[in-house]
Amino acid sequence: MSINDLGKIRYGEFYIKAWLSIAYVSVKKLIHFFLALIRFMPYCIYMIKIIETIMERDGLSLEDATNQVEAFKAEMFLDVTQGGDIWAWEELFTSEFQLEPDFFEDLAIDSALNI
């Protein structure tokens, strides 16, 4: 084996190590993407149902309906994180949005998944 052959082996090992590190980073990013997607899916399922109902019933735009629900959710989340009872908000939700308690349960589930 000559010196040139040693250089080729080391050169090849460098590419293998570089490829493995790139593959590792790519797999890691892919896993992070799917974890973020899984965390976002409940928002799509629960929140869109509430927002669509408010839009159809009240004739609001998507932005206005989303802002109303997000503002309520943020206020509720702040209270709950400070020790408040999430189920105490059910009556406020039903009176503010005139929706059935089932919709509030969807919102509560969404809030619990985002903690």
SESENU-597049 format. One line per field, with one value per residue (C-alpha): residue number from 1; z, y, x. Coordinates in Angstrom, 1 decimal, always signed. Layout:
// residues N
n: (NUM / ...);
w: (Z / ...);
v: (Y / ...);
u: (X / ...);
This chain:
// residues 115
n: (1 / 2 / 3 / 4 / 5 / 6 / 7 / 8 / 9 / 10 / 11 / 12 / 13 / 14 / 15 / 16 / 17 / 18 / 19 / 20 / 21 / 22 / 23 / 24 / 25 / 26 / 27 / 28 / 29 / 30 / 31 / 32 / 33 / 34 / 35 / 36 / 37 / 38 / 39 / 40 / 41 / 42 / 43 / 44 / 45 / 46 / 47 / 48 / 49 / 50 / 51 / 52 / 53 / 54 / 55 / 56 / 57 / 58 / 59 / 60 / 61 / 62 / 63 / 64 / 65 / 66 / 67 / 68 / 69 / 70 / 71 / 72 / 73 / 74 / 75 / 76 / 77 / 78 / 79 / 80 / 81 / 82 / 83 / 84 / 85 / 86 / 87 / 88 / 89 / 90 / 91 / 92 / 93 / 94 / 95 / 96 / 97 / 98 / 99 / 100 / 101 / 102 / 103 / 104 / 105 / 106 / 107 / 108 / 109 / 110 / 111 / 112 / 113 / 114 / 115);
w: (+0.0 / -1.0 / +0.6 / -2.1 / -1.2 / +2.5 / +1.3 / -0.7 / +2.3 / +4.7 / +2.0 / +1.6 / +5.3 / +5.6 / +3.0 / +4.8 / +8.1 / +6.5 / +4.8 / +8.1 / +10.0 / +7.3 / +7.3 / +11.2 / +11.0 / +8.3 / +10.2 / +13.4 / +11.5 / +10.0 / +13.4 / +14.7 / +11.7 / +12.4 / +16.1 / +15.3 / +12.8 / +15.4 / +17.9 / +15.3 / +14.2 / +17.2 / +16.5 / +12.9 / +14.1 / +17.2 / +16.5 / +12.9 / +13.9 / +16.3 / +14.0 / +11.0 / +13.2 / +14.3 / +10.8 / +9.4 / +12.2 / +12.7 / +9.2 / +10.4 / +8.4 / +9.1 / +10.7 / +13.0 / +14.1 / +14.7 / +16.7 / +18.9 / +19.7 / +20.1 / +22.5 / +24.6 / +24.6 / +25.6 / +28.5 / +29.6 / +29.3 / +31.4 / +34.1 / +34.1 / +34.3 / +37.3 / +39.1 / +37.8 / +37.0 / +33.3 / +33.7 / +35.3 / +31.8 / +30.3 / +31.2 / +29.9 / +26.6 / +26.1 / +26.9 / +24.8 / +21.7 / +22.2 / +21.4 / +23.0 / +25.8 / +23.4 / +21.6 / +24.8 / +25.5 / +22.2 / +23.1 / +26.5 / +24.9 / +22.5 / +25.4 / +27.3 / +24.3 / +23.9 / +27.5);
v: (+0.0 / +3.4 / +6.8 / +7.7 / +4.7 / +5.8 / +9.3 / +7.7 / +5.7 / +8.7 / +10.8 / +8.2 / +7.9 / +11.6 / +11.5 / +8.6 / +10.5 / +13.7 / +11.9 / +10.2 / +13.4 / +15.1 / +12.1 / +12.3 / +16.0 / +15.4 / +12.6 / +14.8 / +17.7 / +15.4 / +14.1 / +17.6 / +18.5 / +15.6 / +16.3 / +19.9 / +18.7 / +16.3 / +19.2 / +21.5 / +18.9 / +19.3 / +23.1 / +22.3 / +19.9 / +21.6 / +25.3 / +25.3 / +23.7 / +26.5 / +29.3 / +27.9 / +27.8 / +31.4 / +32.6 / +30.9 / +32.0 / +35.6 / +36.4 / +37.2 / +37.1 / +34.4 / +36.9 / +38.3 / +34.9 / +33.7 / +36.8 / +36.4 / +32.7 / +33.3 / +36.2 / +34.1 / +31.2 / +33.4 / +34.9 / +31.5 / +30.0 / +32.8 / +32.3 / +28.5 / +28.8 / +31.0 / +28.4 / +29.0 / +26.2 / +25.6 / +24.4 / +27.7 / +29.2 / +26.9 / +29.3 / +32.3 / +30.5 / +29.5 / +33.0 / +34.8 / +32.6 / +31.0 / +27.6 / +24.3 / +23.1 / +20.5 / +23.2 / +24.4 / +20.9 / +21.0 / +24.3 / +22.9 / +19.9 / +22.1 / +24.3 / +21.2 / +19.9 / +23.2 / +23.4);
u: (+0.0 / +1.4 / +1.0 / -1.5 / -3.7 / -3.7 / -4.9 / -7.7 / -8.9 / -8.8 / -10.5 / -13.2 / -13.7 / -14.1 / -17.0 / -18.7 / -18.5 / -19.7 / -22.6 / -23.5 / -23.5 / -25.7 / -28.0 / -28.3 / -29.1 / -31.6 / -33.4 / -33.3 / -34.9 / -37.5 / -38.4 / -38.8 / -41.0 / -43.3 / -43.5 / -44.4 / -47.0 / -48.5 / -48.7 / -50.4 / -53.0 / -55.3 / -55.4 / -56.6 / -59.2 / -60.7 / -60.1 / -61.3 / -64.6 / -65.2 / -64.1 / -66.1 / -69.3 / -68.8 / -68.1 / -71.2 / -73.5 / -72.3 / -71.1 / -67.6 / -64.4 / -61.9 / -59.6 / -62.2 / -63.5 / -60.0 / -59.1 / -62.1 / -61.4 / -57.7 / -58.3 / -60.7 / -58.3 / -55.3 / -57.3 / -58.4 / -54.9 / -53.5 / -56.0 / -55.6 / -51.8 / -52.1 / -54.2 / -57.7 / -60.1 / -60.5 / -64.1 / -65.1 / -64.6 / -67.3 / -70.1 / -68.2 / -67.5 / -71.2 / -72.4 / -69.9 / -70.0 / -73.5 / -72.1 / -72.8 / -70.4 / -69.1 / -67.3 / -65.7 / -64.5 / -62.7 / -61.1 / -60.1 / -58.6 / -56.7 / -55.4 / -54.3 / -52.4 / -50.6 / -49.4);
